[in-house]
Structures are given as structure tokens and as C-alpha cells.
């Protein structure tokens, strides 16, 4: 987001950054309200263009996200928060954090109390946040911030949502509700956490510029999304006004009453020659076939270029009814998995910070508080990739078990997203049940 440097100053347009973040957030939710303004800016002299939408961002998120689609196995140390996580449905919230990170490249989760043994997770986008630091060298650490301002809904009027500020400092924690300040955690609007820390966890998919808190948003995705919507509207406008031939009268004179000429499949038309010495008037239909196929090909080429730069198959965005070999599907799944796996270390780091923040918030109402600094979690995500060759996969799994490269318990733990101990107990129970159902052999 840096512009041309002026000496040691690198200008940064914060409002433009927030606008891009908000626009990407809208597209990810399937809200295309900004396309009307984009059309007006791109086609200033054209009227009557219809808004047409292409859900590229939604498809992008659905294709690359999914770490939390299956249950996640967590191994706790210091304190077991699995009950709090289940009661608070944090897997769903963390799945939204992953999706936001794919698009915004920075996602922040704020944890609020939501009853005994429960928390409420608010997933925040960059356009909702302003993070201030005294030391720019610590700008990437949200716990080093001196003031955090968050835009949260404070009032609705006639269907319109009015946002207000929520402020977190070392000593304060409050938000605006109906024009009044109310405490986020305490009635006196104080920050109740040890050392004045913040109950926040941050996910960054890419690194920010030194001295800034937010990583750049996914601008290539935003540009392609806007371009495809504008192109769809432009193509439809082109077809509407160029697909039909234009009727003209060649050799018409001033006496030719064009408005009185009746055309149609059931009409008999007569063109009167008013000048005996002139050429006879003739009705013709002229037109130009718009290059629709070339436009469609160009659109598809842009999507394929975007997918190839991501390192995944373009078939994820341009699905066609053509037969693909098992090997081709396997390679496509492997490419997609590589892109997904890049965010796993970032999500593991986010979850470690989230566990401490959740423990801090739960301690506000817990009868027996835990040491939040000692809470740690290790994750195991399940990889639910559909098999393209089940028989071959089963044979390969049996070979790996026989060679001691893995065990049945480890495979079940990874597939079902459970702990190894629970998977081992499941294997024993399954084997015992299988033996009990075995038919006796004849002597």
C-alpha cells in the first residue's frame, strides 16, 4: 500500500485501504452494493446499464478455506477449555477467521463474556479497526498497542445500521450503545485483565509493511471481482443494443413518411417513390455482430491466469462437464491442499493466542480461575479430501500399516479429528465388534 516515497516518508491512504477492505468484505458475503458506483465511475457517459454480479470472491473463499469443516482435535496443557469451546461454538468462529484471512489477509477476533463458561467471538475485519502504537517496531503486536478502536453496531433505525466505537486501552474497555458508553467487561468501563492486556487474537496470512499493523488486503482478487462484474454488465449492454439489426430506408426522400411505415411479419409494406427521376427507396436491415465469443474467451483467460498464479487448477472456478482422469483430479487436490496448508502455522499461532484470551474472559465469571498464561493448545486438523481411487488408497494404507509407517489409530485420529487416545479406543472397539460378529467356521 506504499506510494511514492517523499524523503523518508512513505504515504499511505488509510481511507482507501479501509474502502478496499469493506468492499472485499461485502463481496465475500455476497453483497454487491458497490458495483453500482463502480459502473458509474467506469462508464460515465452510458446510461441504462444493468448490474450483473459474478461471485468470484465467494468461490475463492469456498475453494481455499475449510480447515474447520471437520472437527478439530485439540490437546490442552495448563487447563482444558474444550467445554468452553464447544459451548461457545468457537470452531465455527475460527472457520470464519480463516475465511476472512484468505480475503483480508488480516483477521482479528475479539472475545466477550456470554454467560457462565461461555464466550462470544466477534470476527473483525481491517475496515473495523484502528490500532495505535507508541513504538512502530512493535506495530505488529496487538498486545503492545496503546489504543484499539473498533467499529461495532450500536443502533438500528429504519433498517439502517449505525456503527459506534468500541475502545480498548490499558485501563479502559467500553463501547457505544444508543449514544451512551457502556462497559465491555465491567460496569465501570475498566479493563479487568492482568497487565491491561487485550482479549484479542490476530491472524495474518502475509506480513505487513514494517511499522504497520495490517497486512495488505487481497487486491488482485478485488480487482478481478470488480472487472468481471463490469464486463458482465458491459457485455449484456452490448448484446442488447447490437444484437438486433437496425432498420433503415435507403434512398428515402423528404416526402417519405418514415413514421407511417408499418413493419412486421404480417404487414404489407409499400414505399412510395415521390420523385419520378430519383432512385426508388429500399428498406434494409443493417447491423454488426458483437464479438461475444471473443469476450467470453477473454474473461475465462483472466480467471485461468489468476488461478495459475495461485498455483491451483482453474477448474475450481470454471467447472465444465468434461471427464477428468483420477490422476488429474489427484494433482488438482494436491495443489489445492498445498495452498490450504500454508495457513496452518498461522492458524496454530492464532489459536494459541485465542486460548489465552478465552481463558482471560472465562476467568471473569469462573468459580475456579485458571492461569491463562499457562494455557496452551496443540491442534490436529482433519483432511477430508474425497478419494479419487478408493481401492488404490485402501491398498496403500494397508501397506503403510504393515510396514510400520503408521497405525490404524493415527489414521482414524487424522480422518475424524480426534485425539490419538480416542482413536485407539475406537479401533479396539471396532475390532472387538468385528470378532463378535464373525460366523463360526465348519469343522
MOPEMO-V143680 format. One record per residue. N is the residue number from 1. RES is the residue in one letter. SS is DSSP state (2 for helix, 1 for strand, 0 for the rest). PHI is phi in whole degrees, 0 to 359 (none if undefined). Layout:
n=N res=RES ss=SS phi=PHI
n=N res=RES ss=SS phi=PHI
//
This chain:
n=1 res=X ss=0 phi=none
n=2 res=X ss=0 phi=287
n=3 res=X ss=0 phi=252
n=4 res=X ss=0 phi=294
n=5 res=X ss=1 phi=283
n=6 res=X ss=1 phi=239
n=7 res=X ss=0 phi=66
n=8 res=X ss=0 phi=263
n=9 res=X ss=1 phi=260
n=10 res=X ss=1 phi=246
n=11 res=X ss=0 phi=301
n=12 res=X ss=0 phi=220
n=13 res=X ss=0 phi=270
n=14 res=X ss=2 phi=292
n=15 res=X ss=2 phi=295
n=16 res=X ss=2 phi=293
n=17 res=X ss=2 phi=298
n=18 res=X ss=2 phi=295
n=19 res=X ss=2 phi=296
n=20 res=X ss=2 phi=295
n=21 res=X ss=2 phi=297
n=22 res=X ss=2 phi=294
n=23 res=X ss=2 phi=294
n=24 res=X ss=2 phi=297
n=25 res=X ss=2 phi=298
n=26 res=X ss=2 phi=298
n=27 res=X ss=2 phi=298
n=28 res=X ss=2 phi=295
n=29 res=X ss=0 phi=272
n=30 res=X ss=0 phi=83
n=31 res=X ss=0 phi=255
n=32 res=X ss=0 phi=249
n=33 res=X ss=0 phi=296
n=34 res=X ss=0 phi=281
n=35 res=X ss=2 phi=294
n=36 res=X ss=2 phi=300
n=37 res=X ss=2 phi=292
n=38 res=X ss=2 phi=295
n=39 res=X ss=2 phi=295
n=40 res=X ss=2 phi=296
n=41 res=X ss=2 phi=284
n=42 res=X ss=2 phi=279
n=43 res=X ss=0 phi=236
n=44 res=X ss=0 phi=290
n=45 res=X ss=0 phi=254
n=46 res=X ss=0 phi=246
n=47 res=X ss=0 phi=239
n=48 res=X ss=0 phi=86
n=49 res=X ss=0 phi=286
n=50 res=X ss=0 phi=275
n=51 res=X ss=0 phi=281
n=52 res=X ss=0 phi=231
n=53 res=X ss=0 phi=239
n=54 res=X ss=0 phi=237
n=55 res=X ss=0 phi=281
n=56 res=X ss=2 phi=291
n=57 res=X ss=2 phi=296
n=58 res=X ss=2 phi=300
n=59 res=X ss=2 phi=293
n=60 res=X ss=2 phi=298
n=61 res=X ss=2 phi=295
n=62 res=X ss=2 phi=296
n=63 res=X ss=2 phi=283
n=64 res=X ss=2 phi=260
n=65 res=X ss=0 phi=268
n=66 res=X ss=0 phi=137
n=67 res=X ss=0 phi=297
n=68 res=X ss=0 phi=253
n=69 res=X ss=0 phi=293
n=70 res=X ss=0 phi=255
n=71 res=X ss=0 phi=304
n=72 res=X ss=0 phi=257
n=73 res=X ss=1 phi=271
n=74 res=X ss=1 phi=238
n=75 res=X ss=1 phi=251
n=76 res=X ss=1 phi=260
n=77 res=X ss=1 phi=220
n=78 res=X ss=0 phi=90
n=79 res=X ss=0 phi=193
n=80 res=X ss=0 phi=261
n=81 res=X ss=0 phi=255
n=82 res=X ss=2 phi=298
n=83 res=X ss=2 phi=294
n=84 res=X ss=2 phi=295
n=85 res=X ss=2 phi=297
n=86 res=X ss=2 phi=291
n=87 res=X ss=2 phi=293
n=88 res=X ss=2 phi=267
n=89 res=X ss=0 phi=54
n=90 res=X ss=2 phi=285
n=91 res=X ss=2 phi=299
n=92 res=X ss=2 phi=294
n=93 res=X ss=2 phi=295
n=94 res=X ss=2 phi=289
n=95 res=X ss=2 phi=296
n=96 res=X ss=2 phi=291
n=97 res=X ss=2 phi=299
n=98 res=X ss=2 phi=298
n=99 res=X ss=2 phi=297
n=100 res=X ss=2 phi=296
n=101 res=X ss=2 phi=297
n=102 res=X ss=2 phi=298
n=103 res=X ss=2 phi=265
n=104 res=X ss=2 phi=274
n=105 res=X ss=0 phi=68
n=106 res=X ss=1 phi=220
n=107 res=X ss=1 phi=225
n=108 res=X ss=1 phi=236
n=109 res=X ss=1 phi=244
n=110 res=X ss=1 phi=256
n=111 res=X ss=1 phi=251
n=112 res=X ss=1 phi=237
n=113 res=X ss=1 phi=293
n=114 res=X ss=0 phi=219
n=115 res=X ss=0 phi=106
n=116 res=X ss=0 phi=291
n=117 res=X ss=0 phi=71
n=118 res=X ss=0 phi=223
n=119 res=X ss=1 phi=228
n=120 res=X ss=1 phi=244
n=121 res=X ss=1 phi=259
n=122 res=X ss=1 phi=256
n=123 res=X ss=1 phi=271
n=124 res=X ss=1 phi=251
n=125 res=X ss=0 phi=258
n=126 res=X ss=2 phi=303
n=127 res=X ss=2 phi=292
n=128 res=X ss=2 phi=269
n=129 res=X ss=1 phi=236
n=130 res=X ss=1 phi=225
n=131 res=X ss=1 phi=242
n=132 res=X ss=1 phi=250
n=133 res=X ss=0 phi=231
n=134 res=X ss=0 phi=280
n=135 res=X ss=0 phi=250
n=136 res=X ss=2 phi=299
n=137 res=X ss=2 phi=291
n=138 res=X ss=2 phi=253
n=139 res=X ss=0 phi=293
n=140 res=X ss=0 phi=276
n=141 res=X ss=0 phi=258
n=142 res=X ss=2 phi=290
n=143 res=X ss=2 phi=286
n=144 res=X ss=2 phi=267
n=145 res=X ss=0 phi=289
n=146 res=X ss=0 phi=267
n=147 res=X ss=1 phi=204
n=148 res=X ss=1 phi=236
n=149 res=X ss=1 phi=247
n=150 res=X ss=1 phi=237
n=151 res=X ss=1 phi=272
n=152 res=X ss=1 phi=233
n=153 res=X ss=1 phi=299
n=154 res=X ss=1 phi=242
n=155 res=X ss=1 phi=195
n=156 res=X ss=1 phi=237
n=157 res=X ss=1 phi=217
n=158 res=X ss=0 phi=54
n=159 res=X ss=0 phi=82
n=160 res=X ss=1 phi=263
n=161 res=X ss=1 phi=264
n=162 res=X ss=1 phi=254
n=163 res=X ss=1 phi=269
n=164 res=X ss=1 phi=229
n=165 res=X ss=1 phi=272
n=166 res=X ss=1 phi=245
n=167 res=X ss=1 phi=238
n=168 res=X ss=1 phi=237
n=169 res=X ss=1 phi=229
n=170 res=X ss=0 phi=297
n=171 res=X ss=0 phi=242
n=172 res=X ss=1 phi=235
n=173 res=X ss=1 phi=204
n=174 res=X ss=1 phi=212
n=175 res=X ss=1 phi=218
n=176 res=X ss=1 phi=269
n=177 res=X ss=1 phi=224
n=178 res=X ss=0 phi=62
n=179 res=X ss=0 phi=87
n=180 res=X ss=1 phi=245
n=181 res=X ss=1 phi=270
n=182 res=X ss=1 phi=233
n=183 res=X ss=1 phi=288
n=184 res=X ss=0 phi=283
n=185 res=X ss=0 phi=235
n=186 res=X ss=0 phi=232
n=187 res=X ss=0 phi=295
n=188 res=X ss=0 phi=275
n=189 res=X ss=0 phi=66
n=190 res=X ss=1 phi=269
n=191 res=X ss=0 phi=271
n=192 res=X ss=0 phi=271
n=193 res=X ss=0 phi=270
n=194 res=X ss=2 phi=302
n=195 res=X ss=2 phi=71
n=196 res=X ss=2 phi=69
n=197 res=X ss=0 phi=283
n=198 res=X ss=0 phi=251
n=199 res=X ss=0 phi=279
n=200 res=X ss=1 phi=229
n=201 res=X ss=1 phi=226
n=202 res=X ss=1 phi=239
n=203 res=X ss=1 phi=246
n=204 res=X ss=1 phi=236
n=205 res=X ss=0 phi=279
n=206 res=X ss=0 phi=231
n=207 res=X ss=0 phi=279
n=208 res=X ss=0 phi=280
n=209 res=X ss=0 phi=295
n=210 res=X ss=0 phi=307
n=211 res=X ss=0 phi=97
n=212 res=X ss=0 phi=242
n=213 res=X ss=0 phi=272
n=214 res=X ss=0 phi=268
n=215 res=X ss=0 phi=283
n=216 res=X ss=0 phi=298
n=217 res=X ss=0 phi=287
n=218 res=X ss=0 phi=281
n=219 res=X ss=2 phi=292
n=220 res=X ss=2 phi=302
n=221 res=X ss=2 phi=294
n=222 res=X ss=2 phi=297
n=223 res=X ss=2 phi=297
n=224 res=X ss=2 phi=292
n=225 res=X ss=2 phi=299
n=226 res=X ss=2 phi=295
n=227 res=X ss=2 phi=297
n=228 res=X ss=2 phi=293
n=229 res=X ss=2 phi=295
n=230 res=X ss=2 phi=295
n=231 res=X ss=2 phi=293
n=232 res=X ss=2 phi=297
n=233 res=X ss=2 phi=295
n=234 res=X ss=2 phi=293
n=235 res=X ss=2 phi=295
n=236 res=X ss=2 phi=296
n=237 res=X ss=2 phi=297
n=238 res=X ss=2 phi=296
n=239 res=X ss=2 phi=295
n=240 res=X ss=2 phi=299
n=241 res=X ss=2 phi=257
n=242 res=X ss=2 phi=237
n=243 res=X ss=0 phi=287
n=244 res=X ss=0 phi=268
n=245 res=X ss=0 phi=288
n=246 res=X ss=1 phi=264
n=247 res=X ss=1 phi=280
n=248 res=X ss=1 phi=225
n=249 res=X ss=1 phi=248
n=250 res=X ss=1 phi=272
n=251 res=X ss=0 phi=77
n=252 res=X ss=0 phi=289
n=253 res=X ss=0 phi=252
n=254 res=X ss=0 phi=295
n=255 res=X ss=0 phi=278
n=256 res=X ss=0 phi=285
n=257 res=X ss=0 phi=276
n=258 res=X ss=2 phi=296
n=259 res=X ss=2 phi=294
n=260 res=X ss=2 phi=268
n=261 res=X ss=0 phi=284
n=262 res=X ss=0 phi=258
n=263 res=X ss=0 phi=241
n=264 res=X ss=0 phi=152
n=265 res=X ss=0 phi=291
n=266 res=X ss=0 phi=248
n=267 res=X ss=0 phi=247
n=268 res=X ss=0 phi=256
n=269 res=X ss=0 phi=253
n=270 res=X ss=0 phi=233
n=271 res=X ss=0 phi=258
n=272 res=X ss=0 phi=273
n=273 res=X ss=0 phi=269
n=274 res=X ss=0 phi=275
n=275 res=X ss=0 phi=250
n=276 res=X ss=0 phi=300
n=277 res=X ss=0 phi=268
n=278 res=X ss=0 phi=263
n=279 res=X ss=0 phi=285
n=280 res=X ss=0 phi=287
n=281 res=X ss=0 phi=292
n=282 res=X ss=1 phi=220
n=283 res=X ss=1 phi=274
n=284 res=X ss=1 phi=224
n=285 res=X ss=1 phi=243
n=286 res=X ss=1 phi=245
n=287 res=X ss=0 phi=184
n=288 res=X ss=0 phi=229
n=289 res=X ss=0 phi=288
n=290 res=X ss=0 phi=291
n=291 res=X ss=0 phi=280
n=292 res=X ss=2 phi=295
n=293 res=X ss=2 phi=297
n=294 res=X ss=2 phi=293
n=295 res=X ss=2 phi=294
n=296 res=X ss=2 phi=297
n=297 res=X ss=2 phi=298
n=298 res=X ss=2 phi=294
n=299 res=X ss=2 phi=298
n=300 res=X ss=2 phi=295
n=301 res=X ss=2 phi=295
n=302 res=X ss=2 phi=292
n=303 res=X ss=2 phi=294
n=304 res=X ss=2 phi=294
n=305 res=X ss=2 phi=296
n=306 res=X ss=2 phi=299
n=307 res=X ss=2 phi=294
n=308 res=X ss=2 phi=293
n=309 res=X ss=2 phi=291
n=310 res=X ss=2 phi=286
n=311 res=X ss=0 phi=89
n=312 res=X ss=0 phi=236
n=313 res=X ss=0 phi=286
n=314 res=X ss=2 phi=290
n=315 res=X ss=2 phi=296
n=316 res=X ss=2 phi=295
n=317 res=X ss=0 phi=252
n=318 res=X ss=0 phi=236
n=319 res=X ss=0 phi=284
n=320 res=X ss=0 phi=232
n=321 res=X ss=0 phi=275
n=322 res=X ss=0 phi=238
n=323 res=X ss=0 phi=284
n=324 res=X ss=0 phi=244
n=325 res=X ss=0 phi=289
n=326 res=X ss=2 phi=297
n=327 res=X ss=2 phi=295
n=328 res=X ss=2 phi=297
n=329 res=X ss=2 phi=294
n=330 res=X ss=2 phi=296
n=331 res=X ss=2 phi=295
n=332 res=X ss=2 phi=296
n=333 res=X ss=2 phi=295
n=334 res=X ss=2 phi=294
n=335 res=X ss=2 phi=297
n=336 res=X ss=2 phi=295
n=337 res=X ss=2 phi=295
n=338 res=X ss=2 phi=297
n=339 res=X ss=2 phi=293
n=340 res=X ss=2 phi=295
n=341 res=X ss=2 phi=294
n=342 res=X ss=0 phi=295
n=343 res=X ss=0 phi=269
n=344 res=X ss=2 phi=298
n=345 res=X ss=2 phi=300
n=346 res=X ss=2 phi=292
n=347 res=X ss=2 phi=291
n=348 res=X ss=2 phi=295
n=349 res=X ss=2 phi=295
n=350 res=X ss=2 phi=298
n=351 res=X ss=2 phi=293
n=352 res=X ss=2 phi=296
n=353 res=X ss=2 phi=292
n=354 res=X ss=2 phi=294
n=355 res=X ss=2 phi=298
n=356 res=X ss=2 phi=292
n=357 res=X ss=2 phi=294
n=358 res=X ss=2 phi=296
n=359 res=X ss=2 phi=298
n=360 res=X ss=2 phi=299
n=361 res=X ss=2 phi=289
n=362 res=X ss=2 phi=295
n=363 res=X ss=2 phi=297
n=364 res=X ss=0 phi=294
n=365 res=X ss=0 phi=237
n=366 res=X ss=0 phi=283
n=367 res=X ss=0 phi=288
n=368 res=X ss=0 phi=234
n=369 res=X ss=0 phi=299
n=370 res=X ss=0 phi=250
n=371 res=X ss=0 phi=278
n=372 res=X ss=2 phi=296
n=373 res=X ss=2 phi=292
n=374 res=X ss=2 phi=268
n=375 res=X ss=0 phi=285
n=376 res=X ss=1 phi=216
n=377 res=X ss=1 phi=217
n=378 res=X ss=1 phi=242
n=379 res=X ss=1 phi=250
n=380 res=X ss=1 phi=225
n=381 res=X ss=0 phi=268
n=382 res=X ss=0 phi=273
n=383 res=X ss=0 phi=256
n=384 res=X ss=0 phi=267
n=385 res=X ss=0 phi=261
n=386 res=X ss=0 phi=302
n=387 res=X ss=0 phi=282
n=388 res=X ss=0 phi=267
n=389 res=X ss=0 phi=213
n=390 res=X ss=2 phi=301
n=391 res=X ss=2 phi=296
n=392 res=X ss=2 phi=297
n=393 res=X ss=2 phi=295
n=394 res=X ss=2 phi=295
n=395 res=X ss=2 phi=296
n=396 res=X ss=2 phi=294
n=397 res=X ss=2 phi=295
n=398 res=X ss=2 phi=299
n=399 res=X ss=2 phi=296
n=400 res=X ss=2 phi=294
n=401 res=X ss=2 phi=293
n=402 res=X ss=2 phi=296
n=403 res=X ss=0 phi=276
n=404 res=X ss=0 phi=78
n=405 res=X ss=0 phi=283
n=406 res=X ss=0 phi=203
n=407 res=X ss=0 phi=227
n=408 res=X ss=2 phi=296
n=409 res=X ss=2 phi=293
n=410 res=X ss=2 phi=295
n=411 res=X ss=2 phi=294
n=412 res=X ss=2 phi=293
n=413 res=X ss=2 phi=299
n=414 res=X ss=2 phi=285
n=415 res=X ss=2 phi=290
n=416 res=X ss=2 phi=263
n=417 res=X ss=0 phi=68
n=418 res=X ss=0 phi=239
n=419 res=X ss=0 phi=288
n=420 res=X ss=2 phi=294
n=421 res=X ss=2 phi=296
n=422 res=X ss=2 phi=295
n=423 res=X ss=2 phi=293
n=424 res=X ss=2 phi=296
n=425 res=X ss=2 phi=295
n=426 res=X ss=2 phi=294
n=427 res=X ss=2 phi=296
n=428 res=X ss=2 phi=299
n=429 res=X ss=2 phi=295
n=430 res=X ss=2 phi=295
n=431 res=X ss=2 phi=294
n=432 res=X ss=2 phi=296
n=433 res=X ss=2 phi=293
n=434 res=X ss=2 phi=295
n=435 res=X ss=2 phi=295
n=436 res=X ss=2 phi=291
n=437 res=X ss=0 phi=267
n=438 res=X ss=0 phi=291
n=439 res=X ss=0 phi=282
n=440 res=X ss=0 phi=292
n=441 res=X ss=0 phi=275
n=442 res=X ss=0 phi=288
n=443 res=X ss=0 phi=295
//
